[in-house]
Amino acid sequence: MTTIAPPTTPTSPAATGRRGPRWAWYAVLAIGLAIGLFSFGYQLTAGLEVTGLTNTVTWGLYIVLFMFLVGVSAGGLIVVAGSELVGSHRLDSLNLLAVIVSGTAVAAAAVSIIPDLGRPFMAWQMMVSPQVMSPLVWDMVVISVYLAIAGIDLWILTRPKPMAKWLRVMAMVTLPVAVLVHSITAWIFGFLVARPFWNTAILAPLFISSALVSGTAFVLVVAWIVRRVTSWRPPHHVFADLGKLLAWFVAVDFFLLVAELVTAFTSQTDYHLAPLEMLFTGRQAPLFWGQLVFGVLLPFLVYANPRLRSRTKLLVAAAVLSILGVFAKRVNILMPGMYEPQINLPPGQSGNATGQAFTLDLLYVPTWVEYGVVIGIGAFAATLITLGVRRWVLPQAGSDDAVVEEQEDREP
Amino acid sequence: MRDDDVLGALLAGDDPNEGRAATVERTSAIEALPPASREWGEIDARSDSPRWGMLVDTERCIGCWSCAVICRSENDVALGMWWNRILTGGDDLDTPSVDEHGQMSMDWLPLACQHCDDAPCEKVCPTAATYTNDEGVVLVDVDKCIGCRYCMAACPYGVRVFNWGEPEKATGVEEGMVHARPVGTVEKCSLCVHRLAEGQEPSCVVSCPAQARIFGDLNAADSHINRLIQDRGGDQLLETKGTEPKVRYLPPRRRRSL
């Protein structure tokens, strides 16, 4: 895929509208949604005891997914707003797709918090009885605003007449809100004095940098897939452009992580060291070192080298690694915080099931229910992107008949 | 506050609780059932606006778990959940801890909600389900709890427990003095707020065979708890977290050495 394709290629197989693969993809989405609904329904009837969560590890995969999806939502809107504000138009062809991806990610993030609630049907209490000191309430507000911004951006971009002025106004609104949405999501964790590993000022910047990495990488991957399976043809340089951006984002993200780890490590106090030991040599070590090598180092080498990043398939592979790496990083932020309670004396805390003995160090392993719900949310996001691409992106590519097929579900 | 002639009323066939229900404050978290008759555990001197606190004398604690067990039946705590646990400094409940000089000792840390003045759980609760009542007791209003477990992440003491599944009871029936909490909500020690409303001490206090728990009004200068705090101090757990617990611990004056 290194050759620059003309805007529309009537001879390409995608544009001829093969029905089979398209319906196969829809079937995959439907099955994914069904798995998600079934798992969530089962969890609703049985309670959260069918998850791997316990009274010690009270937050798990759902919250990781929430953090991750909020992060992914950064990519699109920041690509649009950022390049608008610096006056660059190199990525303009990605605007529509980027906004669809962002809107989808933030919608999926909002959805992903629901299965984590013990009583989802009581969630309206957050509207009628909000406690304004709670970062969770702030997050609800800012995520709603973010979703609205994605909607307005989408509306502006799909007008028949270009509305450049309004796009610029929106960009000025979008960037501060984007910074807020990631900061507030970070502060949900960062404000807790009970969790030294989270209770650090760097968490908000770190969430923003991770969001930029995963968000940009996600836009890159989706753009590549859509380009492969449809007649949509962005200018070829956009991929390398995104790769160049990613080099910076990955570097900053890595720097902030190192700054935090070094500061915590040199303190040599127990409550800073305990989570670090878990990362360096303990339970999270494989995921931690794996994340650094495969999620940071390898992709960075591709992004930073102009020759390597011009090879689109390699670039996409690096972006997939980055996405997985950021997901692993979310896990590595959440778990040490949860695993290391401040008061951790025998016999420990009870688990989540009747008759379960006290345990000092209970391993959190997600159950099939949690994986099922995550698959469902992934399918939900993929459905929104598929529909959005068919409805808005492809008509602009000049072919209503194009096929979206085998668009891989990239949610880990 | 307390009807002194409970026994006489019972003998006469009257309902000793008549007219008393009106004095029960609405404690939406733990909705009080009709108050039972109780003859012991009357609260020590209290001021007009009490601020309840507890002192745990670790020198007296023998690690018997009586307080933990009575807490379960008093508050109808479901199987697999504990509002009150007795932690130990040793490797296990029945093993002593050993210091660097090889000296062995048995230590226990009875742990339940610390009823912080600056409660981290209350600050993060998105629906104000966790609140502090007028008497300084941190409570959970189950009607508002959406089960997000943010409070559990915020609590430095790890004393909150969640109804992961349908609450199961050993006897299969509601057995406590308060209503059971529904699945999907967080619960914790309420300082037996339903008993406080009756002028009674929490059940862990009255049940302690070693009298290691001292309960009282921190606002009343001459209360037993305040006199003890003045005499012997009283440590707050994780004091540096700035949560200002109203539960304090008296350190042992001598080691229980083996």
Interface residues (C-beta under 8 A of the other chain):
Chain A: A46 G47 L48 E49 V50 T51 L53 T54 N55 T56 T58 W59 I113 D116 L117 G118 R119 P120 M122 A123 Q125 M126 S129 P130 Q131 M133 S134 P135 L136 V137 M140 I188 F189 F191 L192 V193 A194 R195 G337 M338 P341 Q342 I343 N344 L345 P346 P347 Q349 S350 G351 N352 A353 T354 G355 Q356 F358
Chain B: A78 L79 G80 M81 W82 R85 L87 T88 G89 G90 D91 D92 L93 L109 L111 P120 K123 V124 C125 P126 T127 A128 A129 K144 C145 I146 G147 C148 R149 Y150 M152 A153 A154 C155 P156 Y157 G158 R160 V161 F162 N163 W164 G165 E166 E168 P182 V183 G184 T185 V186 L237 L238 K241 G242 T243
